[in-house]
């Protein structure tokens, strides 16, 4: 497999006819909903904060906030649960609680395998996140090597996003495509598990893969090109990307052991058997002659 920075990756390497000539050559990942599984962390922070005001979040509301951006989530919880705080203050307190839990957020199942495979297939990757750069650096602590696979990373406080609108507007996705270079809508694939992310990709006319919770209503993922429970279910070849098997080293050829032929050929054995069979009648004839003499 050739590397992303390969200068002569127009031709596929031996043994992989489609490698380095995929129809999708750019991918954009959302950090919170397609790389890190932070949805449960924010939910737990919200539940604990709401409980401190002697209130509980209904199950139906928990399901709704699972796919929301943090600002929309804070507004809805404050309104539905009648929290005596502004949504800005509530979000600040939630972020403080989540920051303690999020020191080492878990990766989504299958995402590391996918990222490394895309990198080896010369696919350019961009990462977008709704958190500022300081919080982003805390989230990736200890996993910096994995995030070096991304060609560009856009945080919420990036200077290029000063005049841009947040999701569900497609501004951040269009900026990411610009940073990737010669990225077109036909050659770019988005990975986003949030409702606003789906709307942003739809408005940008980009195909989007949605890693969604099993209990999420199907009507909420109608804008997704494909809905998956985990990224382990993603099949790269469905989008013109070389399959995972192209990333596996070819099996080493089995060494052929030389058979040593014995110097003694088979013909003498046959002749010896034949000579034994020829001697048997002679012995029988001698016995018959001896019996005739006695008579």
ABEGO torsion letter per residue (X at the ends): XBBAABABAABBBBGBAABGABABABBBBBAAAAABBAAAAAAAAAAAAAAAAGBBBBAAAAAAAAABBAAAAAAAAAAAAGBBBBAAAAAAAAAAAAAAAAABBBBBBGAAAAAAAAAAAGBBBBBBBABBAAAAAAAABGAAAAAAABABBBBAABAAAAABBBOABAAAAAAAAAAAEBBBAAABBBBBABAAAAAAAAAAGBBBBBBBBAABBAAAAAABABBBABAAABBAAAAGBBBAAAABBBBBBBBBBBBBBBABBAAAAAAAAAAAAAAAAAAAAAAAAAAAAAX
